[in-house]
Amino acid sequence: MAARRIGDYVQTNILHVDYAAQEQEKRVLQKIAHDTIDDIFSEEDPTVTEWFRDLVPTASGVADYFHDLFPSASWIRRYNLHWLLGDTIAGVTVGLVVVPQAMAYASLARLNPAYGLYTTFTGACLYWIFGTSKDIVIGATAVGSLLIGQVVSKIEEERPGAYEAQEVAHAICFLCGLVLLLFGFLRLGWLIEFIPYPPINAFVTAASITIISTQLPTCLGIKGINTREAPYQVYINTFKELPNAQLDAAIGISSIVLLFSIQSFCSKMEVCQVKRKRMWCMISSLRLTFTVLLYTFISWLVHRTTAEGHEKFRIVGHIEKGFSHASIPVMNTELFGLVAKELPALIIILIVEHIAIAKNFGRQYGYTVIPSQEILAQGFANLLSPFVGGYVCTGSFGASAVLTKAGVKTPLAGLFSALVLVLALYALTAVFYFIPNAALAGLIIHATWNLVTPPYKLYKFWQYSPFEFVIWVIGVVLAVFTDLETSIYVGIGLSFALLLIRMARTQGTSQGQTRVTRIVQHSKPSSTTGEQAPSQLSISPLSTKKSTRNVFLSMHGKNPHNPSVKVEPAHAGVFIYRFAESFNYINQAHHVDYLLSHIYAHTRRTVDDDGVPLKDRLWSDAPPPARKLSEDATQQPVLRAVVLDFSTVNVIDVTSVQGLIDMRVTLDRYSAPHAVEWHFAGVRNRWTRRALATAGFGRPSVRDAAALAGWVPAYAVSVSLPSNEVEGKRAGGGKRMRVLDGEASEKNSAELHPDILAKAFRQRIAADDEERGGVVFAEKRRRVEAVYGVDRPFFHVDLTDAVEAAVRDAQRCEELEAARRTEDPDSASHGEV
């Protein structure tokens, strides 16, 4: 007993919660609903305990989680010879393509060409176990290699001679693998949606420009160019040194011309010879391998008798056979600390580049890509890559495109690519010795040139969103004149700023209504050809009453609808407001200010004198204007109701709820002595409904007899066991029912709450009986179920339902006030409407 008294004291005096009053109010509303639709369904609010309970995984959920970690288990049992043939051809083809690519990209990371082969080998071996895309190839990429090279350069500048390049590359790759594994196991793939496309696209374009700047001196055989400087400076220095170009320039430039020529020729032949399109695609895909082999053969012819150190142009040189650099990477905490600050930009690029490629192919071929699982596959590949000598790996668009065109069937094709890489490492290292560096540089320039965003896509960006196009330009300019990290961080920051500004300043719209119908063109096909003849076309307008409906359009500002369409207020004093986006602490003040100013501009006070003496007013609160000074204002209606369309709003916070409460207080004072009705449409989230109901919204006040008298109970119901028979019954003092707009029915009883409801409902019954001559039409008894809780009748299923309820109540209030003025003509002299 003492504990109960303590609990009651805390609830009443500390928390200010009056559960008894709430239950009494709920019973009254349920009684009204019971006599109207014979249903007392009430909503059950969500609880914090329920929220935590939903977070606890079930046994089946845990089983599904571990099963989803290995998607290969669902298809490997169905593997067949047809799939094997397709995967073998595709895997070998890709292997031939990625060998020269990987060797070339390793130079961007400031590593020996063999490290690129190690990197691609790891991704090819592991991806098929965890990945969900059949078309993606994980390996060394141009952008990832460039970022590794920049990290290596920074560490060398900060701690010269302390760490070798491969140690730095292995350390950052290992840390990337750990972070990616954490993201994958926790299923945080949805976080990638926070990274917008424009800054990423700008980064890739800027990275391509940077890569070309680093390879241009090598391609031209120019020595002494510091490629660690900003790209614009590298280009300037390279052009200044053009007179010092060596024989390498002939190899580099000719290789670029050859690669683009083959690509262009094959693209044209694909169009001209459609039946041989796949053959020309394969030839185009192998152009990198062909070019490298061609110039390697030329280099061998030139240097086969040349002593080491006297080469005519720079070549790759000696490459150790096999996985000679496979070992446990250096686990140095100091090194981890040095490279950790470079992780965010690198991880963002690795994830975004990979997921974008995988989703692109998934959409193209009709299968689902799971981002969290793709990140997990990346995590395992990057975690194990340092142990075989590799560095960071991610999805490669060029190699993935080759894999697709080669007819891949399953993710297992990566294993056959790995076999080609093993063959290259053990059998072709002697051949790799003669590869010209200029040819590899030309290959990189050719491959990265395709990553630069073409002008027509930039024009599309401008058409889609001019502001994001500006962000793209800023990102590219920053990368060219500073560095890539600054570009990605500033681009993402500006995108977030733009998002916040849009959320904070996007204007909602006040809505009006117009009636619309649909006109359908009925055509008759020609009797001979089956085609419709213009002379046989007929337009049949559907203009009956049943085919027309109300729609709600914006009444102010520039709108997409036809300006000739007449949009009018739903009813005098009823205001409809639609939120353009979410409603939260960022934008609640903006929405509230607009609503208040709009309502003040289109309504007048209910009474001229609000009864507040001048001496008690705030300095900022001007007194109501005298009637003689505002004759035009008397033509404006008084405020009746506010209808808020929450169809775009999911969750609201404390600040937004408090903003609504403050606005309700302000408008109640403005419309005194009458209270303003608040109707909400499209409130779907249970937590949002709970918050609004706790704040006093969603229902009329049962303590206010005037408010109940002006409320016409109406409920959206689901009807079961329908009956088409309608009969008229004589009103004999029992329960009365009236069908309202085919939506719900209404009964009136004077015995619900004698002290509050008797007078209001008795007046309404008498008016109805008098209007209909004592006859009330009702449907034959049938079962109806309330869609939403009857204790919150102002939460409506849609905007049409909410507006009809608000208009109905406003009309009811006007009828009561007209009757009151008839009974008491002196009320008008006091300024009351």
HELIX and SHEET records of a PDB file:
HELIX    1   1 ALA A    2  TYR A    9  1                                   8    
HELIX    2   2 VAL A   10  ILE A   14  3                                   5    
HELIX    3   3 TYR A   19  ILE A   37  1                                  19    
HELIX    4   4 VAL A   48  LEU A   55  1                                   8    
HELIX    5   5 ALA A   59  ASP A   68  1                                  10    
HELIX    6   6 PRO A   71  SER A   74  5                                   4    
HELIX    7   7 ILE A   76  ARG A   78  5                                   3    
HELIX    8   8 LEU A   81  LEU A  108  1                                  28    
HELIX    9   9 PRO A  113  PHE A  130  1                                  18    
HELIX   10  10 ALA A  142  GLU A  158  1                                  17    
HELIX   11  11 ALA A  165  PHE A  185  1                                  21    
HELIX   12  12 GLY A  189  PHE A  194  5                                   6    
HELIX   13  13 TYR A  197  LEU A  220  1                                  24    
HELIX   14  14 PRO A  231  LYS A  240  1                                  10    
HELIX   15  15 LEU A  242  ASN A  244  5                                   3    
HELIX   16  16 ASP A  248  CYS A  272  1                                  25    
HELIX   17  17 VAL A  274  ARG A  276  5                                   3    
HELIX   18  18 LYS A  277  SER A  285  1                                   9    
HELIX   19  19 ARG A  287  HIS A  303  1                                  17    
HELIX   20  20 THR A  333  ALA A  340  1                                   8    
HELIX   21  21 LEU A  343  TYR A  365  1                                  23    
HELIX   22  22 PRO A  371  LEU A  384  1                                  14    
HELIX   23  23 SER A  385  VAL A  388  5                                   4    
HELIX   24  24 PHE A  397  LYS A  405  1                                   9    
HELIX   25  25 ALA A  413  ALA A  427  1                                  15    
HELIX   26  26 THR A  429  PHE A  432  1                                   4    
HELIX   27  27 ASN A  437  TRP A  449  1                                  13    
HELIX   28  28 PRO A  455  TYR A  464  1                                  10    
HELIX   29  29 PRO A  466  PHE A  481  1                                  16    
HELIX   30  30 LEU A  484  ARG A  505  1                                  22    
HELIX   31  31 PRO A  534  GLN A  536  5                                   3    
HELIX   32  32 LYS A  545  SER A  547  5                                   3    
HELIX   33  33 GLN A  588  HIS A  602  1                                  15    
HELIX   34  34 LEU A  614  ASP A  616  5                                   3    
HELIX   35  35 ARG A  627  LEU A  629  5                                   3    
HELIX   36  36 ASP A  632  GLN A  635  5                                   4    
HELIX   37  37 VAL A  654  SER A  671  1                                  18    
HELIX   38  38 ARG A  686  THR A  694  1                                   9    
HELIX   39  39 ALA A  705  ALA A  709  1                                   5    
HELIX   40  40 ALA A  758  GLU A  771  1                                  14    
HELIX   41  41 LEU A  799  GLU A  823  1                                  25    
HELIX   42  42 PRO A  825  HIS A  830  5                                   6    
SHEET    1   A 2 ILE A 138  GLY A 139  0                                        
SHEET    2   A 2 THR A 394  GLY A 395 -1                                        
SHEET    1   B 6 ARG A 549  SER A 554  0                                        
SHEET    2   B 6 THR A 509  VAL A 516 -1                                        
SHEET    3   B 6 VAL A 574  ARG A 578 -1                                        
SHEET    4   B 6 ALA A 641  ASP A 645  1                                        
SHEET    5   B 6 GLU A 677  ALA A 681  1                                        
SHEET    6   B 6 PHE A 795  HIS A 796  1                                        
SHEET    1   C 2 ILE A 519  HIS A 522  0                                        
SHEET    2   C 2 SER A 538  PRO A 541 -1                                        
SHEET    1   D 2 VAL A 717  SER A 720  0                                        
SHEET    2   D 2 ARG A 783  ALA A 786 -1                                        
SHEET    1   E 2 VAL A 726  ARG A 730  0                                        
SHEET    2   E 2 VAL A 775  GLU A 779 -1                                        
SHEET    1   F 2 ARG A 736  LEU A 740  0                                        
SHEET    2   F 2 ALA A 744  ASN A 748 -1                                        
END                                                                             
